[in-house]
Amino acid sequence: ETGVTQTPRHLVMGMTNKKSLKCEQHLGHNAMYWYKQSAKKPLELMFVYSLEERVENNSVPSRFSPECPNSSHLFLHLHTLQPEDSALYLCASSQDPGRGSSPLHFGNGTRLTVT
Amino acid sequence: LAKTTQPISMDSYEGQEVNITCSHNNIATNDYITWYQQFPSQGPRFIIQGYKTKVTNEVASLFIPADRKSSTLSLPRVSLSDTAVYYCLVGDWNAGNMLTFGGGTRLMVKP
């Protein structure tokens, strides 16, 4: 059971498709995050939204586009992905934006496969 | 950036105490130390957090020496269900450090 809900749980898409991942947090938190977890690699922070301000990891390709319409919802728009983008995409939220003292609460992720 | 180093894997048996150490030599003054547990196909779950000395909750204890350059997660009397990957996280992006996870420690608990 989690206060962070991600949909869909599984997604298969072709390289020319456009899809979106959705995340919703029911915890009243002020910050939301996207992480990528590839096989045998550490969790990689992709994007952070904090009080409507976006903090971006510069190494994220432009084919990944986040959107945060309000403090409870976060989207990751995907287009023209590559097979190496196949991974588990995790959404997280925290009470205080980005503070190390504010634990992250994760959803169970979307398992993305790019064919 | 407070990079962390943990053992890649550990084995234990049911009922034993397990200690997992994380090194973070360049931890900053404002950084907290947070540990997470992750099961396959699930998101990481918060276990415990500390800043200095010792912290204990119903699940684990966290020991942090005075120099804060390392920390040890202690799991008392582990069971098979504690088999998971454990991550140590140090950082505070408000200070310019992204909340970056290390490689984690894969704990295998055997009967």
Backbone of each chain as ProteinMPNN parsed JSONL, in Angstrom:
{"seq_chain_A": "ETGVTQTPRHLVMGMTNKKSLKCEQHLGHNAMYWYKQSAKKPLELMFVYSLEERVENNSVPSRFSPECPNSSHLFLHLHTLQPEDSALYLCASSQDPGRGSSPLHFGNGTRLTVT", "coords_chain_A": {"N_chain_A": [[0.853, -1.195, 0.0], [0.576, 2.2, -0.83], [1.09, 5.774, -0.67], [1.573, 6.971, -2.991], [0.662, 6.793, -6.245], [1.093, 5.135, -9.284], [0.492, 5.035, -12.766], [0.482, 3.686, -16.101], [1.069, 0.336, -14.718], [2.549, -1.314, -16.311], [4.033, -0.853, -19.507], [4.265, -1.072, -22.956], [5.872, 0.13, -25.746], [6.377, 1.359, -29.074], [9.185, 2.761, -30.878], [8.353, 4.993, -32.217], [6.134, 5.876, -31.001], [4.001, 7.961, -28.868], [3.623, 8.405, -25.495], [2.36, 8.676, -22.114], [3.341, 8.752, -18.711], [1.796, 8.542, -15.54], [1.549, 10.022, -12.329], [0.356, 10.174, -9.024], [0.09, 11.715, -5.908], [-1.042, 11.211, -2.607], [-0.44, 12.406, -0.238], [-0.15, 14.991, 0.522], [2.211, 16.287, -0.003], [4.923, 18.535, -0.969], [6.785, 18.32, -2.98], [7.744, 16.573, -5.94], [9.107, 13.79, -7.75], [10.861, 12.271, -10.475], [12.368, 9.184, -11.055], [14.671, 7.0, -12.689], [15.177, 3.564, -13.118], [17.326, 1.337, -14.239], [18.262, -1.977, -15.306], [20.63, -3.419, -13.189], [21.795, -0.977, -12.582], [22.255, 2.037, -10.658], [19.575, 3.891, -9.076], [18.483, 6.644, -10.95], [18.169, 10.07, -10.717], [15.81, 11.962, -12.401], [14.011, 14.203, -12.786], [12.858, 16.978, -10.785], [10.169, 18.457, -9.113], [9.36, 21.223, -7.294], [7.363, 23.029, -5.304], [6.17, 24.133, -7.605], [8.409, 24.778, -9.03], [10.766, 23.691, -11.332], [13.439, 21.462, -11.191], [16.035, 20.258, -12.969], [17.749, 17.385, -14.068], [20.58, 17.591, -15.905], [21.412, 15.663, -17.695], [19.319, 14.362, -18.832], [17.659, 13.207, -21.688], [15.918, 15.061, -24.268], [13.715, 13.734, -25.18], [12.267, 12.919, -23.068], [9.805, 14.436, -21.22], [8.728, 16.277, -18.567], [5.744, 17.075, -16.646], [4.022, 19.044, -14.367], [1.129, 19.695, -13.218], [-0.09, 20.398, -10.806], [0.467, 20.24, -7.235], [-0.101, 17.625, -6.602], [-0.049, 15.945, -8.763], [1.893, 14.409, -11.321], [3.434, 14.103, -14.437], [5.07, 12.176, -16.978], [6.017, 12.682, -20.095], [6.515, 10.857, -23.012], [8.373, 10.443, -25.965], [9.475, 9.28, -29.128], [11.271, 7.283, -28.17], [14.137, 5.225, -27.267], [15.361, 1.829, -27.436], [17.12, 1.483, -25.252], [15.973, 3.0, -23.326], [14.243, 1.492, -21.957], [13.076, 0.568, -18.841], [12.474, 0.696, -15.261], [10.359, 3.145, -14.197], [10.176, 5.389, -11.682], [8.151, 7.225, -9.483], [8.266, 9.709, -6.975], [7.561, 11.394, -3.85], [7.972, 14.126, -1.537], [7.816, 15.795, 1.661], [9.107, 18.263, 2.294], [10.57, 20.307, -0.077], [13.114, 18.748, -1.693], [14.782, 18.527, 0.502], [17.199, 16.816, 2.379], [16.41, 15.856, 4.803], [13.84, 15.173, 4.575], [12.087, 12.428, 3.994], [11.8, 10.377, 1.046], [8.882, 9.238, -0.603], [7.935, 6.575, -2.421], [6.246, 5.49, -5.436], [5.111, 2.374, -6.943], [6.083, 2.192, -9.454], [6.414, 2.281, -13.098], [6.795, -0.172, -15.395], [8.563, 0.052, -18.205], [8.818, -0.884, -21.563], [10.556, -0.571, -24.494], [10.162, -1.127, -27.838]], "CA_chain_A": [[0.0, 0.0, 0.0], [1.425, 3.365, -0.948], [0.396, 7.028, -0.882], [1.962, 7.447, -4.312], [0.092, 5.858, -7.217], [1.599, 5.313, -10.65], [-0.181, 4.292, -13.83], [0.158, 2.286, -15.89], [2.13, -0.442, -14.086], [3.381, -1.839, -17.388], [3.799, -0.164, -20.772], [5.106, -1.45, -24.078], [5.672, 1.111, -26.807], [7.343, 1.405, -30.155], [10.056, 3.924, -30.858], [7.712, 6.17, -32.815], [4.935, 6.203, -30.237], [3.993, 8.955, -27.803], [2.858, 7.935, -24.348], [2.598, 9.438, -20.888], [3.262, 8.103, -17.412], [1.096, 9.396, -14.594], [1.814, 9.809, -10.914], [-0.491, 10.963, -8.133], [0.415, 11.499, -4.496], [-2.158, 11.505, -1.711], [0.207, 12.65, 1.045], [-0.056, 16.429, 0.782], [3.607, 16.711, -0.113], [5.194, 19.718, -1.793], [7.765, 18.038, -4.025], [7.582, 15.308, -6.639], [10.34, 13.42, -8.43], [10.929, 11.111, -11.383], [13.608, 8.428, -11.069], [14.777, 5.9, -13.645], [15.963, 2.444, -12.606], [17.654, 0.341, -15.253], [18.822, -3.214, -14.761], [22.006, -3.395, -12.722], [22.28, 0.403, -12.453], [21.618, 2.758, -9.544], [18.473, 4.812, -9.357], [18.94, 7.922, -11.504], [17.199, 11.157, -10.587], [15.568, 12.598, -13.698], [13.414, 15.529, -12.629], [12.271, 17.327, -9.503], [9.292, 19.615, -9.066], [9.274, 21.708, -5.939], [6.569, 24.262, -5.23], [5.982, 24.584, -8.986], [9.68, 25.059, -9.681], [11.361, 22.46, -11.852], [14.889, 21.298, -11.138], [16.239, 19.223, -13.975], [19.035, 16.753, -14.252], [20.978, 18.003, -17.245], [21.744, 14.542, -18.572], [18.101, 13.708, -19.318], [17.385, 13.572, -23.095], [14.703, 15.849, -24.47], [12.577, 12.866, -25.494], [11.529, 12.821, -21.816], [9.292, 15.762, -20.905], [7.859, 16.216, -17.4], [4.714, 18.095, -16.47], [3.48, 19.025, -13.015], [0.036, 20.684, -13.226], [-0.33, 20.827, -9.428], [1.379, 19.557, -6.302], [-0.494, 16.227, -6.403], [0.049, 15.182, -9.998], [3.13, 14.53, -12.088], [3.412, 13.311, -15.655], [6.287, 12.079, -17.768], [5.629, 12.475, -21.489], [7.561, 10.104, -23.711], [8.242, 10.422, -27.427], [10.656, 8.861, -29.89], [12.192, 6.641, -27.241], [15.082, 4.233, -27.755], [15.302, 0.596, -26.634], [17.873, 1.606, -23.998], [15.138, 3.702, -22.361], [13.467, 0.494, -21.23], [13.482, 0.614, -17.435], [11.415, 0.957, -14.286], [10.291, 4.575, -13.921], [9.621, 5.546, -10.345], [7.747, 8.545, -9.026], [8.375, 9.862, -5.525], [7.196, 12.699, -3.318], [8.481, 14.402, -0.199], [7.132, 16.906, 2.29], [9.872, 19.488, 2.073], [11.207, 20.197, -1.391], [14.519, 18.464, -1.897], [15.6, 18.471, 1.694], [17.642, 15.483, 2.74], [15.747, 15.427, 6.023], [12.452, 14.844, 4.247], [12.177, 11.156, 3.261], [11.077, 10.175, -0.199], [7.856, 8.2, -0.638], [7.91, 6.102, -3.799], [5.237, 4.608, -5.982], [5.652, 1.078, -7.343], [6.749, 2.314, -10.74], [5.903, 1.822, -14.387], [7.799, -0.95, -16.125], [8.488, 0.47, -19.607], [9.588, -1.635, -22.551], [10.554, 0.092, -25.8], [10.479, -2.142, -28.853]], "C_chain_A": [[0.887, 1.242, 0.0], [0.562, 4.596, -1.14], [0.734, 7.634, -2.214], [1.525, 6.395, -5.328], [0.605, 6.164, -8.613], [0.793, 4.46, -11.619], [0.437, 4.646, -15.177], [1.284, 1.556, -15.159], [3.097, -1.002, -15.115], [3.01, -1.105, -18.671], [4.801, -0.674, -21.801], [4.82, -0.462, -25.201], [6.756, 1.014, -27.859], [8.106, 2.708, -30.129], [9.41, 5.169, -31.432], [6.471, 6.615, -32.041], [5.135, 7.402, -29.318], [3.096, 8.426, -26.702], [3.176, 8.822, -23.149], [2.478, 8.541, -19.676], [2.633, 9.09, -16.435], [1.452, 9.013, -13.166], [0.904, 10.719, -10.102], [-0.097, 10.667, -6.697], [-0.726, 12.027, -3.626], [-1.668, 11.884, -0.317], [0.297, 14.125, 1.397], [1.347, 16.971, 0.715], [3.777, 17.867, -1.088], [6.168, 19.48, -2.934], [7.5, 16.677, -4.643], [8.782, 15.072, -7.55], [10.071, 12.294, -9.431], [12.329, 10.514, -11.281], [13.519, 7.356, -12.149], [15.645, 4.81, -13.028], [16.139, 1.407, -13.7], [18.27, -0.873, -14.573], [20.29, -3.017, -14.394], [22.613, -1.997, -12.691], [21.596, 1.079, -11.276], [20.425, 3.578, -10.01], [19.033, 6.145, -9.836], [17.834, 8.95, -11.345], [17.055, 11.847, -11.932], [15.096, 14.037, -13.521], [12.889, 15.702, -11.216], [11.36, 18.522, -9.705], [9.11, 19.984, -7.605], [8.531, 23.032, -5.919], [6.482, 24.95, -6.591], [7.28, 24.989, -9.666], [10.31, 23.746, -10.121], [12.883, 22.523, -11.745], [15.219, 20.104, -12.004], [17.659, 18.682, -13.953], [19.462, 16.972, -15.69], [21.247, 16.85, -18.2], [20.512, 13.841, -19.127], [17.806, 14.159, -20.749], [16.033, 14.267, -23.233], [13.496, 15.004, -24.862], [11.761, 12.538, -24.241], [11.098, 14.235, -21.411], [8.356, 15.682, -19.706], [6.816, 17.332, -17.411], [4.147, 17.947, -15.068], [2.374, 20.076, -12.92], [-0.336, 21.201, -11.839], [0.519, 19.97, -8.501], [1.052, 18.08, -6.108], [-0.274, 15.349, -7.625], [1.346, 15.481, -10.751], [3.028, 13.597, -13.285], [4.82, 13.247, -16.246], [5.866, 11.719, -19.196], [6.815, 11.888, -22.249], [7.336, 10.175, -25.219], [9.577, 10.085, -28.077], [11.714, 8.237, -28.986], [13.078, 5.618, -27.955], [14.968, 2.969, -26.898], [16.044, 0.71, -25.307], [17.123, 2.421, -22.945], [14.235, 2.745, -21.586], [13.989, 0.407, -19.804], [12.238, 0.689, -16.561], [11.456, 2.446, -13.96], [9.505, 4.771, -12.628], [9.307, 7.008, -10.058], [7.882, 8.576, -7.509], [7.892, 11.243, -5.122], [7.854, 12.879, -1.957], [7.803, 15.66, 0.33], [7.81, 18.226, 1.993], [10.667, 19.357, 0.79], [12.707, 19.963, -1.333], [15.358, 18.345, -0.649], [15.945, 17.028, 2.043], [16.976, 14.965, 3.999], [14.309, 15.019, 5.778], [12.443, 13.575, 3.407], [11.33, 11.138, 1.997], [10.067, 9.048, -0.032], [7.673, 7.819, -2.108], [6.613, 5.391, -4.141], [5.893, 3.294, -6.388], [6.16, 1.053, -8.782], [5.94, 1.868, -11.936], [7.036, 1.087, -15.084], [7.622, -0.667, -17.606], [9.389, -0.387, -20.471], [9.436, -0.941, -23.897], [11.013, -0.906, -26.85], [10.839, -1.495, -30.177]], "O_chain_A": [[1.851, 1.313, 0.762], [-0.539, 4.519, -1.686], [0.235, 8.709, -2.546], [1.967, 5.247, -5.275], [0.558, 7.307, -9.069], [0.456, 3.313, -11.327], [0.871, 5.78, -15.38], [2.365, 2.122, -14.998], [4.291, -1.15, -14.855], [1.847, -0.775, -18.904], [6.008, -0.707, -21.561], [3.664, -0.243, -25.564], [7.895, 0.641, -27.577], [7.72, 3.651, -29.439], [9.863, 6.283, -31.168], [5.838, 7.612, -32.389], [6.26, 7.807, -29.026], [1.951, 8.047, -26.945], [4.125, 9.606, -23.165], [1.61, 7.669, -19.622], [2.89, 10.293, -16.483], [1.63, 7.839, -12.843], [0.705, 11.885, -10.445], [0.036, 9.506, -6.31], [-1.285, 13.099, -3.857], [-2.384, 11.709, 0.669], [0.777, 14.469, 2.477], [1.646, 18.006, 1.311], [2.907, 18.143, -1.914], [6.356, 20.36, -3.774], [7.085, 15.742, -3.958], [9.394, 16.013, -8.055], [9.168, 11.479, -9.246], [13.334, 11.215, -11.399], [12.436, 6.87, -12.478], [16.713, 5.089, -12.483], [15.201, 0.686, -14.042], [18.732, -0.809, -13.433], [21.082, -2.513, -15.19], [23.834, -1.856, -12.767], [20.468, 0.726, -10.934], [20.295, 3.908, -11.189], [19.936, 6.709, -9.219], [16.703, 8.734, -11.781], [18.042, 12.267, -12.534], [15.706, 14.97, -14.043], [12.527, 14.739, -10.539], [11.723, 19.484, -10.382], [8.747, 19.144, -6.782], [9.01, 24.034, -6.452], [6.687, 26.157, -6.719], [7.247, 25.502, -10.784], [10.371, 22.794, -9.343], [13.518, 23.496, -12.151], [14.697, 19.017, -11.76], [18.63, 19.429, -13.835], [18.751, 16.564, -16.608], [21.302, 17.06, -19.411], [20.638, 12.831, -19.82], [17.71, 15.358, -21.007], [15.132, 14.08, -22.416], [12.371, 15.504, -24.876], [10.685, 11.948, -24.339], [11.937, 15.125, -21.276], [7.289, 15.077, -19.808], [6.968, 18.362, -18.068], [3.829, 16.839, -14.636], [2.646, 21.226, -12.577], [-0.841, 22.316, -11.708], [1.218, 19.066, -8.959], [1.845, 17.352, -5.511], [-0.313, 14.123, -7.519], [1.821, 16.616, -10.81], [2.592, 12.452, -13.164], [5.643, 14.14, -16.04], [5.419, 10.604, -19.465], [7.948, 12.358, -22.142], [6.214, 9.985, -25.688], [10.641, 10.531, -27.648], [12.888, 8.606, -29.026], [12.806, 5.209, -29.084], [14.522, 3.04, -25.752], [15.634, 0.091, -24.325], [17.575, 2.527, -21.805], [13.541, 3.159, -20.658], [15.181, 0.201, -19.577], [11.11, 0.739, -17.051], [12.478, 2.952, -13.498], [8.345, 4.377, -12.507], [10.1, 7.903, -10.353], [7.636, 7.573, -6.839], [7.823, 12.153, -5.949], [8.243, 11.908, -1.308], [7.288, 16.478, -0.433], [7.191, 19.175, 1.512], [11.374, 18.367, 0.605], [13.475, 20.855, -0.973], [16.557, 18.08, -0.745], [15.092, 16.142, 2.005], [16.974, 13.759, 4.244], [13.631, 14.563, 6.699], [12.759, 13.63, 2.219], [10.292, 11.794, 1.904], [10.355, 8.031, 0.599], [7.298, 8.654, -2.932], [5.967, 4.781, -3.289], [7.096, 3.117, -6.2], [6.612, 0.017, -9.269], [4.928, 1.178, -11.812], [8.1, 1.653, -15.332], [6.637, -1.098, -18.205], [10.563, -0.594, -20.163], [8.321, -0.748, -24.382], [12.109, -1.46, -26.764], [11.134, -2.195, -31.146]]}, "seq_chain_B": "LAKTTQPISMDSYEGQEVNITCSHNNIATNDYITWYQQFPSQGPRFIIQGYKTKVTNEVASLFIPADRKSSTLSLPRVSLSDTAVYYCLVGDWNAGNMLTFGGGTRLMVKP", "coords_chain_B": {"N_chain_B": [[28.986, 16.662, -3.997], [27.637, 14.114, -2.095], [28.854, 11.212, -2.356], [28.08, 7.788, -2.048], [29.193, 4.652, -0.72], [28.658, 1.243, -0.654], [28.65, -2.232, 0.412], [28.301, -4.634, -2.195], [26.781, -6.953, -1.956], [25.324, -9.098, 0.594], [25.117, -11.937, 2.695], [22.966, -13.666, 4.951], [21.514, -15.412, 7.793], [18.323, -16.551, 8.925], [17.115, -14.983, 11.853], [19.505, -13.865, 12.634], [21.493, -10.91, 13.407], [21.929, -8.205, 11.234], [24.309, -6.078, 9.856], [24.784, -3.313, 7.877], [27.053, -1.32, 6.27], [27.624, 2.016, 5.222], [29.642, 4.167, 3.378], [30.404, 7.572, 3.346], [32.291, 9.79, 2.665], [32.542, 12.524, 1.974], [30.436, 13.915, 3.133], [28.142, 16.567, 3.648], [27.581, 19.404, 5.835], [24.82, 19.92, 6.172], [23.621, 17.59, 5.398], [21.449, 14.8, 5.692], [21.214, 11.322, 6.611], [19.78, 8.671, 5.051], [18.04, 5.619, 4.892], [16.814, 3.123, 2.666], [14.628, 0.456, 1.64], [14.245, -1.954, -0.882], [12.137, -4.056, -2.696], [11.879, -6.484, -5.361], [10.487, -5.149, -8.358], [9.121, -3.125, -7.057], [8.792, 0.162, -5.586], [11.394, 1.892, -3.737], [11.368, 1.778, -0.136], [11.061, 3.804, 2.7], [13.167, 3.356, 5.512], [14.718, 4.266, 7.778], [16.107, 7.219, 9.275], [18.783, 9.497, 9.982], [20.87, 11.981, 11.64], [23.065, 12.31, 13.358], [24.825, 10.331, 15.809], [22.851, 7.846, 17.314], [19.944, 6.276, 16.06], [16.806, 4.772, 16.534], [14.126, 2.727, 15.48], [11.022, 0.891, 15.098], [11.781, -0.934, 13.261], [14.532, -0.893, 12.607], [17.954, 0.03, 13.501], [20.12, 2.845, 13.419], [23.406, 3.707, 13.214], [25.658, 6.303, 13.664], [28.832, 7.595, 13.44], [30.875, 10.088, 15.147], [32.281, 11.648, 13.242], [30.713, 11.423, 11.041], [31.252, 10.261, 8.59], [30.557, 7.793, 7.814], [27.934, 5.319, 8.054], [25.888, 2.924, 9.771], [23.504, 0.568, 9.143], [21.431, -1.359, 11.11], [19.837, -4.388, 11.312], [17.792, -6.159, 13.334], [17.566, -9.621, 14.131], [16.859, -10.915, 11.495], [14.486, -11.95, 8.96], [13.253, -14.172, 6.363], [11.776, -12.509, 4.754], [13.116, -10.146, 4.776], [14.898, -10.136, 2.777], [16.202, -8.233, 0.291], [17.054, -5.181, -1.501], [19.123, -2.753, -0.115], [19.423, 0.678, 0.315], [21.545, 3.425, 0.862], [21.182, 6.82, 1.349], [22.379, 10.038, 0.85], [22.35, 13.505, 1.087], [21.282, 16.761, -0.077], [19.479, 18.601, -2.099], [18.92, 21.248, -2.008], [21.189, 22.425, -1.21], [22.713, 22.161, -3.366], [23.36, 19.57, -3.854], [22.285, 16.772, -5.474], [19.712, 14.405, -4.685], [21.005, 11.563, -4.651], [21.105, 8.166, -5.315], [23.147, 5.395, -4.353], [24.683, 2.27, -5.356], [23.506, 0.358, -3.759], [22.925, -2.398, -1.418], [22.607, -5.776, -1.798], [20.807, -7.864, 0.089], [20.661, -11.153, 1.13], [18.703, -13.359, 2.792], [18.922, -16.41, 4.337], [17.31, -19.59, 5.035]], "CA_chain_B": [[28.025, 15.582, -4.0], [28.02, 13.104, -1.122], [28.781, 9.888, -2.956], [28.039, 6.727, -1.047], [29.757, 3.348, -1.069], [28.127, 0.15, 0.156], [28.957, -3.547, -0.148], [27.351, -4.996, -3.255], [25.868, -7.985, -1.484], [25.583, -9.729, 1.877], [24.292, -13.091, 3.018], [22.732, -13.874, 6.374], [20.564, -16.467, 8.1], [17.191, -16.118, 9.732], [17.359, -14.805, 13.274], [20.752, -13.154, 12.902], [21.529, -9.463, 13.268], [22.664, -7.821, 10.03], [24.806, -4.704, 9.851], [25.21, -2.862, 6.553], [27.744, -0.05, 6.422], [27.68, 2.913, 4.073], [30.68, 5.2, 3.495], [30.083, 8.864, 2.69], [33.417, 10.574, 3.166], [32.413, 13.973, 1.767], [29.109, 14.347, 3.567], [28.099, 17.991, 3.965], [27.035, 19.735, 7.152], [23.359, 19.876, 6.195], [23.136, 16.312, 4.864], [20.925, 13.724, 6.507], [21.501, 9.976, 6.107], [18.501, 7.973, 4.973], [18.119, 4.254, 4.358], [15.622, 2.617, 2.017], [14.566, -0.96, 1.312], [13.517, -2.157, -2.133], [11.837, -5.391, -3.178], [11.756, -6.504, -6.829], [9.306, -4.559, -9.009], [8.474, -2.153, -6.174], [9.596, 1.324, -5.286], [12.071, 1.861, -2.437], [10.542, 2.142, 1.021], [11.832, 4.429, 3.772], [13.377, 2.544, 6.72], [15.184, 5.028, 8.927], [16.895, 8.408, 8.932], [19.479, 10.101, 11.112], [21.854, 13.024, 11.372], [24.255, 11.931, 14.105], [24.721, 9.356, 16.906], [22.078, 6.629, 17.08], [18.501, 6.374, 15.91], [16.166, 3.453, 16.544], [12.669, 2.654, 15.352], [10.502, -0.461, 15.274], [12.304, -1.791, 12.205], [15.991, -0.934, 12.514], [18.746, 1.05, 14.173], [21.102, 3.511, 12.572], [24.537, 4.189, 13.996], [26.438, 7.302, 12.928], [29.939, 8.054, 14.283], [30.981, 11.533, 15.323], [32.744, 12.329, 12.028], [29.601, 11.252, 10.073], [31.759, 9.811, 7.289], [29.965, 6.494, 7.513], [26.771, 4.987, 8.872], [25.619, 1.494, 9.772], [22.122, 0.135, 9.331], [21.388, -2.612, 11.838], [18.548, -5.075, 11.259], [17.838, -7.215, 14.344], [16.825, -10.867, 13.917], [16.264, -10.854, 10.167], [13.69, -13.069, 8.471], [13.351, -14.34, 4.906], [11.126, -11.362, 4.106], [14.04, -9.008, 4.752], [15.691, -10.236, 1.553], [15.883, -7.036, -0.484], [18.195, -4.292, -1.722], [19.107, -1.66, 0.849], [20.124, 1.853, -0.2], [21.917, 4.538, 1.711], [21.03, 8.057, 0.584], [22.913, 11.205, 1.546], [22.347, 14.672, 0.22], [20.264, 17.791, 0.082], [19.693, 19.373, -3.316], [18.857, 22.673, -1.727], [22.568, 22.876, -1.059], [23.423, 21.876, -4.604], [23.604, 18.135, -4.004], [21.107, 16.002, -5.835], [19.449, 13.228, -3.871], [21.502, 10.514, -5.534], [21.263, 6.838, -4.734], [24.278, 4.563, -4.728], [24.344, 0.986, -5.945], [22.738, -0.469, -2.849], [23.434, -3.686, -0.941], [21.626, -6.854, -1.956], [20.833, -8.753, 1.242], [19.996, -12.441, 0.965], [18.515, -14.051, 4.065], [18.718, -17.838, 4.077], [16.676, -20.288, 6.166]], "C_chain_B": [[28.494, 14.488, -3.058], [27.844, 11.728, -1.726], [28.838, 8.84, -1.863], [28.616, 5.441, -1.598], [29.235, 2.307, -0.1], [28.633, -1.165, -0.408], [27.883, -3.927, -1.165], [26.327, -6.001, -2.761], [26.304, -8.508, -0.123], [24.644, -10.92, 2.021], [24.13, -13.193, 4.527], [21.759, -15.035, 6.539], [19.458, -15.919, 8.98], [17.576, -16.02, 11.204], [18.636, -14.062, 13.62], [20.556, -11.645, 12.82], [22.394, -9.133, 12.045], [23.056, -6.35, 10.13], [25.328, -4.362, 8.463], [25.81, -1.477, 6.704], [27.793, 0.722, 5.117], [28.757, 3.964, 4.338], [30.258, 6.44, 2.72], [31.082, 9.892, 3.182], [33.249, 12.08, 3.007], [31.012, 14.474, 2.095], [29.177, 15.81, 4.002], [27.382, 18.227, 5.296], [25.528, 19.562, 7.226], [22.77, 18.531, 5.774], [22.599, 15.399, 5.961], [21.26, 12.39, 5.83], [20.209, 9.185, 6.186], [18.702, 6.608, 4.333], [16.763, 3.822, 3.816], [15.774, 1.12, 1.742], [13.765, -1.107, 0.021], [13.39, -3.636, -2.455], [11.707, -5.347, -4.696], [10.422, -5.948, -7.308], [8.489, -3.666, -8.07], [9.378, -0.947, -6.01], [10.292, 1.185, -3.943], [11.132, 2.342, -1.328], [11.437, 2.685, 2.117], [11.934, 3.499, 4.974], [13.682, 3.431, 7.911], [16.034, 6.197, 8.45], [17.571, 8.951, 10.183], [20.426, 11.192, 10.666], [23.164, 12.724, 12.105], [23.876, 10.957, 15.213], [23.859, 8.175, 16.496], [20.598, 6.946, 17.002], [17.931, 4.968, 15.873], [14.682, 3.606, 16.319], [12.243, 1.193, 15.446], [11.098, -1.446, 14.271], [13.81, -1.971, 12.294], [16.626, 0.094, 13.437], [19.764, 1.609, 13.193], [22.176, 4.106, 13.462], [25.392, 5.123, 13.135], [27.562, 7.793, 13.83], [30.039, 9.575, 14.268], [31.417, 12.259, 14.037], [31.731, 12.234, 10.874], [30.064, 10.784, 8.705], [31.289, 8.412, 6.927], [28.716, 6.33, 8.36], [26.519, 3.492, 8.743], [24.156, 1.245, 10.064], [22.145, -1.221, 10.014], [19.97, -3.17, 11.821], [18.577, -6.228, 12.264], [17.031, -8.438, 13.923], [16.105, -10.877, 12.571], [15.462, -12.114, 9.862], [13.827, -13.129, 6.952], [12.781, -13.121, 4.171], [11.984, -10.105, 4.099], [14.99, -9.078, 3.559], [15.268, -9.118, 0.607], [17.185, -6.3, -0.798], [18.042, -3.103, -0.784], [19.99, -0.528, 0.338], [20.371, 2.864, 0.905], [21.867, 5.811, 0.864], [21.49, 9.232, 1.425], [22.847, 12.388, 0.606], [21.203, 15.606, 0.517], [20.398, 18.714, -1.114], [19.494, 20.854, -3.116], [20.243, 23.271, -1.58], [23.379, 22.575, -2.315], [23.728, 20.408, -4.811], [22.307, 17.439, -4.361], [20.943, 14.813, -4.886], [19.761, 11.996, -4.717], [21.686, 9.206, -4.786], [22.551, 6.187, -5.221], [23.784, 3.235, -5.273], [23.539, 0.07, -5.043], [23.441, -1.756, -2.464], [22.325, -4.714, -1.064], [21.784, -7.83, -0.805], [20.035, -10.011, 0.943], [19.93, -13.109, 2.332], [18.143, -15.501, 3.765], [18.076, -18.507, 5.285], [17.685, -21.078, 6.996]], "O_chain_B": [[29.61, 13.985, -3.191], [26.769, 11.139, -1.609], [29.557, 8.991, -0.875], [28.537, 5.173, -2.798], [29.349, 2.458, 1.116], [29.01, -1.227, -1.578], [26.711, -3.583, -1.01], [25.147, -5.917, -3.102], [27.465, -8.391, 0.271], [23.517, -10.903, 1.526], [25.037, -12.851, 5.287], [21.245, -15.575, 5.56], [19.647, -14.935, 9.694], [18.283, -16.881, 11.728], [18.836, -13.67, 14.77], [19.582, -11.163, 12.241], [23.46, -9.718, 11.853], [22.231, -5.494, 10.449], [26.209, -5.042, 7.938], [25.158, -0.564, 7.208], [27.981, 0.147, 4.045], [28.777, 4.58, 5.403], [29.81, 6.353, 1.577], [30.764, 10.75, 4.005], [33.763, 12.842, 3.826], [30.476, 15.348, 1.414], [30.139, 16.238, 4.64], [26.674, 17.357, 5.803], [25.009, 19.102, 8.244], [21.552, 18.354, 5.793], [23.212, 15.245, 7.017], [21.549, 12.341, 4.634], [19.617, 9.046, 7.257], [19.44, 6.465, 3.359], [15.717, 4.101, 4.402], [16.882, 0.595, 1.628], [12.731, -0.463, -0.151], [14.375, -4.373, -2.486], [11.452, -4.284, -5.261], [9.369, -6.239, -6.739], [7.291, -3.48, -8.28], [10.581, -1.02, -6.261], [9.827, 0.431, -3.089], [10.249, 3.174, -1.537], [12.467, 2.087, 2.431], [10.937, 2.924, 5.411], [12.999, 3.368, 8.933], [16.606, 6.165, 7.36], [17.028, 8.883, 11.286], [20.747, 11.319, 9.484], [24.245, 12.868, 11.534], [22.692, 10.794, 15.509], [24.097, 7.564, 15.454], [20.069, 7.761, 17.758], [18.506, 4.074, 15.253], [14.044, 4.493, 16.885], [13.044, 0.345, 15.839], [10.936, -2.657, 14.418], [14.318, -3.073, 12.083], [15.947, 0.908, 14.063], [20.206, 0.928, 12.267], [21.891, 4.907, 14.352], [25.794, 4.772, 12.025], [27.286, 8.355, 14.89], [29.376, 10.251, 13.482], [30.962, 13.373, 13.779], [31.891, 12.898, 9.85], [29.312, 10.907, 7.738], [31.596, 7.909, 5.846], [28.47, 7.114, 9.276], [26.884, 2.869, 7.745], [23.634, 1.658, 11.1], [22.813, -2.139, 9.54], [19.025, -2.512, 12.257], [19.321, -7.188, 12.063], [15.922, -8.297, 13.408], [14.876, -10.849, 12.523], [15.711, -13.186, 10.414], [14.434, -12.254, 6.335], [13.257, -12.756, 3.096], [11.615, -9.106, 3.482], [15.799, -8.173, 3.356], [14.117, -9.063, 0.175], [18.271, -6.735, -0.413], [16.963, -2.521, -0.673], [21.147, -0.74, -0.026], [19.519, 3.115, 1.758], [22.451, 5.861, -0.218], [21.056, 9.406, 2.564], [23.247, 12.283, -0.554], [20.28, 15.279, 1.263], [21.32, 19.528, -1.162], [19.868, 21.646, -3.982], [20.447, 24.465, -1.796], [24.601, 22.722, -2.317], [24.297, 20.033, -5.837], [21.333, 17.516, -3.612], [21.922, 14.288, -4.355], [18.892, 11.46, -5.404], [22.347, 9.157, -3.748], [22.986, 6.401, -6.352], [22.609, 3.091, -5.611], [22.947, -0.899, -5.518], [24.42, -2.16, -3.091], [21.24, -4.547, -0.506], [22.781, -8.547, -0.728], [18.871, -9.939, 0.55], [20.956, -13.39, 2.951], [17.186, -15.781, 3.043], [18.261, -18.065, 6.419], [17.311, -21.717, 7.979]]}, "name": "protein", "num_of_chains": 2, "seq": "ETGVTQTPRHLVMGMTNKKSLKCEQHLGHNAMYWYKQSAKKPLELMFVYSLEERVENNSVPSRFSPECPNSSHLFLHLHTLQPEDSALYLCASSQDPGRGSSPLHFGNGTRLTVTLAKTTQPISMDSYEGQEVNITCSHNNIATNDYITWYQQFPSQGPRFIIQGYKTKVTNEVASLFIPADRKSSTLSLPRVSLSDTAVYYCLVGDWNAGNMLTFGGGTRLMVKP"}
